[in-house]
Amino acid sequence: MSEDFVKRVDTLATELTVTGEIDTGAVSSPQTVLTPSSGKKIDTRSVYLASDSTSGEVEIRFASSGTLLGKIYCSKFALITLDAVHLTGATDEAVEIAWSDLDTGAKIFYSIRYKEVA
C-alpha cells in the first residue's frame, strides 16, 4: 500500500481538535471555545463534554444558530461522548458552552474534533 494512499484515507490526519477546561467559578456562561478562521465554517466530527457538578445543565452549541451539539444533565450524567456528530455551523459561527444551576465552582471539560470548511 502506498504512503500516499494511507494519507488519503487517514481522516484523523485532516481533522483538528480543541480541548479545554472551564472553571465556572471564574467565568460566566456562555463561553466561546472555538472560532473558525475568517470566512470558514466549523464542521464537527465528535464532541466530548464532562462536568464534576452534581446538578444543573451544560450544553455545547453553535453560538448564533443555537444548534445543539451535545448536552449533559449533571444530576443524571457526568459526561457525554458523541463520536459521530457531523453538524456544520454557519460561516464565521463560533462554538460555545453554556451552563446553568451548576454546583459552586464546578468545572467543565470539553473536546471537539472538527474540520474548517469553506
C-alpha positions in Angstrom: 0.0 0.0 0.0 1.5 3.3 -1.0 2.2 6.1 1.6 0.1 8.5 -0.5 -2.9 6.1 -0.3 -2.6 5.8 3.5 -2.5 9.6 3.9 -5.7 10.0 1.8 -7.7 7.5 3.9 -6.4 8.8 7.3 -9.3 11.1 8.1 -8.0 11.9 11.5 -4.9 13.4 9.9 -7.0 16.1 8.3 -9.1 16.9 11.3 -8.4 19.3 14.2 -9.1 19.1 17.9 -9.6 21.7 20.5 -9.8 20.8 24.2 -10.0 22.8 27.4 -11.4 23.2 30.9 -13.8 25.9 32.1 -13.8 26.9 35.8 -17.3 28.1 36.2 -16.3 29.8 39.4 -14.0 32.2 37.5 -16.1 32.9 34.3 -19.7 33.3 33.4 -21.9 31.5 30.9 -21.7 31.2 27.9 -18.0 30.9 26.9 -16.8 30.7 23.3 -14.5 27.7 22.9 -13.9 27.5 19.2 -14.0 30.2 16.5 -13.4 29.4 12.8 -10.9 31.3 10.6 -12.5 34.2 8.8 -14.9 33.1 6.1 -14.8 29.5 7.2 -17.3 27.1 8.9 -16.8 24.6 11.7 -17.7 21.1 10.6 -17.9 18.9 13.8 -16.9 15.3 13.8 -17.1 14.4 17.6 -17.8 16.1 20.9 -16.9 15.1 24.4 -18.4 17.1 27.4 -17.9 16.4 31.1 -18.5 18.2 34.4 -17.8 17.5 38.0 -21.1 19.1 39.0 -23.9 17.1 40.6 -26.7 19.5 39.5 -27.6 21.7 36.6 -27.1 21.5 32.8 -24.2 22.0 30.4 -24.6 22.4 26.7 -22.3 22.9 23.7 -23.8 24.6 20.7 -23.2 26.8 17.7 -23.4 30.4 19.1 -25.6 32.2 16.5 -28.0 29.5 15.4 -28.2 27.7 18.8 -27.8 24.3 17.1 -27.1 21.9 19.9 -24.0 19.7 19.6 -24.4 18.0 23.0 -25.9 18.4 26.5 -25.5 16.9 29.9 -27.9 16.9 32.8 -25.5 16.8 35.6 -27.8 15.2 38.2 -28.0 12.1 35.9 -24.9 12.1 33.7 -21.4 13.4 34.3 -20.3 13.2 30.7 -21.3 12.7 27.1 -19.3 11.2 24.3 -20.7 11.8 20.8 -18.4 10.0 18.3 -20.3 10.8 15.2 -21.6 14.4 15.5 -21.4 15.8 12.0 -23.0 19.2 12.1 -21.8 22.3 10.3 -22.2 25.9 11.6 -22.7 29.0 9.5 -19.8 31.0 8.1 -17.8 32.6 10.9 -20.1 30.9 13.6 -18.4 30.1 16.8 -19.0 27.2 19.2 -19.9 28.0 22.8 -20.5 26.2 26.0 -23.3 27.4 28.2 -24.4 26.2 31.7 -26.9 26.8 34.4 -27.5 25.8 38.0 -24.2 24.0 38.5 -22.5 23.4 41.8 -20.4 26.4 43.0 -17.0 26.3 41.3 -17.9 23.4 39.1 -15.5 22.6 36.2 -16.4 21.6 32.6 -14.0 19.7 30.3 -14.6 19.6 26.6 -13.0 18.2 23.5 -14.2 18.9 19.9 -12.9 17.2 16.8 -13.7 19.2 13.7 -12.7 20.5 10.2 -12.8 24.0 8.9 -14.7 24.1 5.6 -15.5 26.9 3.1 
